[in-house]
Amino acid sequence: MIHPDEAIALIRGFRRKPDTETVALSAALGRIMPSAASGRLDQPPFDKAAMDGWAWRPVDGEAVPAAPLRVRGVIAAGSGAIDGDRPDDPLAPGEAARIMTGAPLPAGASRVQRFEWAEAEKRGFVGFTRPESIDNVIRRGENARTGDLILTPRALSAQDIAILAADGRPTVDVARRLVVGVLSTGAELAEPGDPLSGAAIYDSNKPQILAQLASPAFDARDLGRLPDDFDATLAAVRSALDDCDVLVLSGGVSMGDFDFVPRALAAAGVEERFHGVSMKPGKPTYFGSTERAFVFGLPGNPVSVFVNTEMLVKELLYALSGATYEPLVTPIAAAEDIRRKGTDRVEFLPVRIDADGVRAVRYGGSSGLQALASADGFARLDIGQGSIATGTVTHVRLVR
């Protein structure tokens, strides 16, 4: 049985340079950029005003001018000139120009005095009422210099797209969308909406996995549901491996009489990388590969499926896309004692967050769908750790 940290390290070892396509920034949200981006220009490309005010230059270190300054004109954003002057005409000592936020600082000026701390202009002159503690200027290259690393490989957010646009890029190279097939196994399962009979239950795992993997970066496909039958499982696996980059199966990976998945995968030529992870929930999890595809066999319990999709499946999808999956993890103090039974595995406990800190979500084990729905994230308890004491800061992996 492999430790979950070892499992993640093994999965990340499959990181590769993916096939890419070029898309417009308007179509890039959520796509994975597999290569780092370096700045093509200084940002901003010139010294500019951080606020509306008066551009001027102090003389001999003065905080405010000793006498009112002669008003030269106005500098608008997008203009490099004072009114109708040439862009290279500098402000002379004793002069000031009205400047708008984002407008380039004129030659000869070094500071911006906000309008609120200046007197009303009188007969072409203006005085200042109080000194500024900073110059209110955003300097050329203050955000990034040409050649600076501006983005690492990642799934692109709206903020990332803004950075690329500010660097003058209309397009970006992103990883090809991975095809992820999702199969459920189990004779007891029925499709939501179908009538139930006998001991049947509705399949919640497949819709959950498809929802977790719904992303502009991946093409998650519903491959249906399999009975507890070896031949049917083998045929479905062989077909899926021809069409998918990654195959995710739920159920059929434990040691029961009808758990055919590991045997069918072996017969289909899948090389087992690990089968069994020292984690709770999700101990029976299987991971394997062929020359061109990868396979996860997840336990049938819904919480196990959710946790392993978050912890392991997404790690692989990002690695194959040339990036590292970086979920949001935040340190929060426990609002109560959080205890567990057994300490022989790493456990990911569902927790909720309120104004006082982290509290455990009560649930009956791997099948607790209601508990999962009320959780904000998971707190990790390592092997040998039986509790988290009130007030102790723990790292919560957020899932909302």
N, C-alpha and C positions, 0 to 999 in steps of 0.2 A: 504494500500500500504506500502511495506517494503522499508526501506532505503537500498541502495546497500551494505553498510558496514555491516548492519544486515544480509542481504542475504548471504554475504560471510561467516560471522561468523556462521550462521546456517548450511551452507554447510560444513564448516570445522568441525563442530560438528559430522559429520558422519565418521570422520577418524577412521579407524579400522586396526587391524592386519590382513593383507591379507594372502591368501595362497601363498606359495613361491615355487620356483624351483631353482635348482642350475645350473648355466651356466658357461662356460669357460669365462675368461676375454675377449677373442677374440670375444665373442658373447654378451658382456654386454653393449656395447655402446647404450645409450638411454633408457636402462631398468631402472626401479625404484628400488633402494635398500631401503627396508622399515625399516631396523634396522641400528643403528649407528655402526660404525666400530672403534674398539680400537686397537692401535698398538700392534703387537706381538713381536717386537724387537725395539731396538734403531735404529734411522735413522739419520746419518749413524751409522753403528755398530762399528766404530773405528774412531779415529782422522785421518783425511786425508788431503792431500795437495789440496789447492784450485787452484793451478796453477803449471806449470812446473817451477822448480827452484832448489835451494840448501836447503836441510834440515840441520839445525844446532841449537846449543843452545848458547845464549849469556852468557857471564861470567860477573858477577857483574853489570848487567843492561846495558851493552854496546849496542849501537845501531848498530854498525858495528864492526867486530872483529879488535882488535888492530894489529894483524898480520895475514897473509894469513893462511887459514885453509887447513889442509891436506885432500885431496880427498880420500874418503873411497871406493866409488863405486856408483852403480846405483840401485834405487828402482823403479820397474815398477808397473803400476796399476795391481792389482790382485795378487801381490807378497808382502809377509810380511817380506822379507829379503833383505839385501844389497848384491847384486850379489849372491855369493854362500854361504854367511854366514848363520848361524842359525837365525831364525826369532827373537830370544830373545837377540841376540848380540846387545848391545846398541852402539850408537855413543859416543865416548869419547870426553871430552873437547878438543877443537882445531881441531875437525874433521868436515867434511861436506860430504853429499852424494847427488848426483844428484837424484831428485825425480820427478816423472811424476804426472800430474793432476789426482787426485783420488786415488793415491797410499797411503797406510797407513803410517802415520808418524812413524819413527822408535823410539824405546826407546832411551832416551837420547837427543832427539831433541824436540824443542818447537816452532820453527818458520820455515818459508820458505822464502828465498830470491829469488825473480824472477831472471831469467837468464839475463834479459835486464839490471839489475842494478848490474851486477857482471863483473869482469874482465875475460878475457879468461884464461882458466886453463893453468898453466905453471909448468912443471916438477912435476906434482902431487899436486900442491897447487892452491888455488883460493882466491882472495880478492874481497871485495864488494865496489862499488863506491858510494853508497848513502844509507841512512837508509830507512827501510820500516815503514810506520805509523801503520800498523796492522800486525798480525802474519801470515796471508794468510793460515790459517788452519781452516778447518771445523771440529768442535769438535763432538765427539761421542754424539748422541742424540740431536744435535743442531736443527734438523728438527722436530723430534718427539722422545719421550721416550716410552719405553714399558708401555702399559696401557693408554697412552694419547688418547684422542678422535682424530681420524684422518679424519673421514668423518661422517657427519650427514645424515639422510635419504634424498635421492635425486634421480633425474634422472642422471644417470652416464655419465659424460663427458670423453673425452680422458684423460684429466688431472687427473680425479678421478681414472681412470683405472690404470694410471701410479703410483698413490699413493698406490693402492692395490697391484700392482705387486712389488713395492719396499718393501712392508711389507711381501713379500714372499707368497702371496696368488695366486694360479692358477685359483681359481673359486670364485664366489660370489653368495649369495642367493638374488634373485630378486623376485618382486611381479609377480604373475600370470598375464598374459596379459588380461585386461578387454575387454569384447566384447561390443562394442558400435554400436548400430543400428541407422541408419540415414534415416529418412523418410521425403519426401516433401509432402505438401498438396496443392491442388489448381487445379481446372478444367482448369484454364487458362495456365497451365504450359505444356511445351513440352520438350522432351529430346533434348539436343544439338545434332545436326545432322539430326533430323527429320524435315520434311517440316512444316513451320508455316502456319496456316490457321485462318481466322477470327481475333479474338482479342487475340490470343495465344502469349505467350512470352516464351523464353527459361528459363529453371530452372538453375539459377546460385547458389542458396543457397546450394543445396545438394553437388555439387562438391566442393564448398568452405569449407563446414563443414568437409567433408571427407579429404580435403587437410590439414585443420588446425589440425585435429586429427591424421594425418598420423605420426606414431611414432612406434619405436620398443616396446614401453610400452603398446600400445593399439591395439586392433584388430577392426578397424572401418569398418563397413559393410554397403554397399548400399542396403537398403531394398525397394527401389523403390519409386513410387509416387502414391499418393492417390487422388481420385476425391473428390469434396466437397459433401460427402455423409456420413451420420452418421453410417450406418450399415457397410460400407466398412472400415471406420476409426476404428470402434470398433473391427472388426475382425482382422485388421492388428495390432492394439495395443496389443490385447490378444496374438496373435502369437509371436510378438516381445518380450513381457514380459517373455515368456517362455524360450527364447533363449539368451536374452541379459542381461548384468549387468546394462547397461544404455541405455535408448532410447532417441534420440533427434529428435524432429519434428520441422519443420519450416512451419510457416503459420497456420492459423485457430485458433489462440488463442485470438483474439480481440473480439469485441462485434457485429460483422456483422451477417447477416442472415445465412451465410454459414460457420461460425466459429464453427465447431463441436468438435474440439479437447478437450476442458475442459470437455464437457458432456460425450464424449466417454471415456475419462480417468476415470471419476467417475464411469461409468458403468462397467469398467474393474477392479474396485477395487483399483484404485490408490488414495492414501490419499494426498490431496492437502497440501503442506507446505507453499507455497505463490503463489499468482497470481496477479502480478502487482508490479513493482519495481520503486521507485522514481528516475529513471535515464533516461537520454536521450543520445543516442537512446536506445530503449529496454523496454519501460514502460510496455507493456502487458505480459512480460515473466512469464511463469508458471514453477513451480517446485513441483514435488510430488514423492511419493515412495510407493512401496508395501513391502512385507516381504523380498523379495530378489532382487528387482530391483528399479531403479530410473528413473525418466522421466523429461526431459525438453521440454517445448513447447515454441519455440522461435517465435517472430514476423516474418512476411514474408519479411520485408525490408532487403536488403542485408547488409547494414551497421549495423543494429540492430543485425542481425545474427552473423556477425563477432565479434562485441564488446561483445555480451553475451557469445559466445563460448570462447573467451579469458578470460572474467572476471568471468564467473560462471561455465561453463561446465568443463573447465580445472581444476578449483579449486576442483570440486567433484572428477574427475578422479584421481588426485593426492591424495586426502584424502582417497579414497577407496583403494589406493595402499600403504597407510601407510606413505605418505610424505606430505609436504606443497608446493603448487605451488608458486614459487618465480620468477615472471617475472622481466625483467631488467627495473628498473626505475632510471632515471638519472636527476639531477637538471641542468637546462639550463635557461639562461636569455631570456626573450622575445625580439625579434628583432623589434617588432612593437606592437602597442596596439592590443590586442585580445579581441573582444567583442562578446556578444551573446544577443539574444532576450529571455526574460523570465528567471527568476532565481528560479523557484519553484521546480526544480529537479537538482540533480547532473548531470552535462553534461560532456561527454567525447568527446572533440573536436579533429578531425583529424588535425595533425600538421606535418610540415616538418622542417628539421633542415638544416641550412646552416652555413657558416662561421661566420655570425653575431648573430646567435641564433635561436630561435623558431619563426616560422610564421604559422598562421592559413592557412589551406587548404580550399579554398572556395568551398562550395558544397550546394546543394539544400535540404539537409535533409537526412533522413534515407536511401533513395534509391540511393545515390551517389556512384556508383561503381568506376567511374573514380577517384573521390576524394580519395576514399579508397586506390586505387592502388598507388596513389602518396604520401600517408602519410607515414612518418617514425614512427609515434606513436600517442598517444593521450594525450592531456593535460586535467587535471581534473579541473572543476570549481564547487565548492560546492554550496549548496543551499544558495541563497542570494548573491552570487558573480556574478556580471555582466561582469567583465572584468579582464584582466591581463595587467597591464601597461607596457609600454616599459621599459626594463631594469630589471623588476621584475623576480626573479628566480622562475621558476615553475618546478614541477616534471613531466617529460614526461615518459609515459609507452611505451617503444619501442616495435615495432612489426616486425621490419625487422631483 
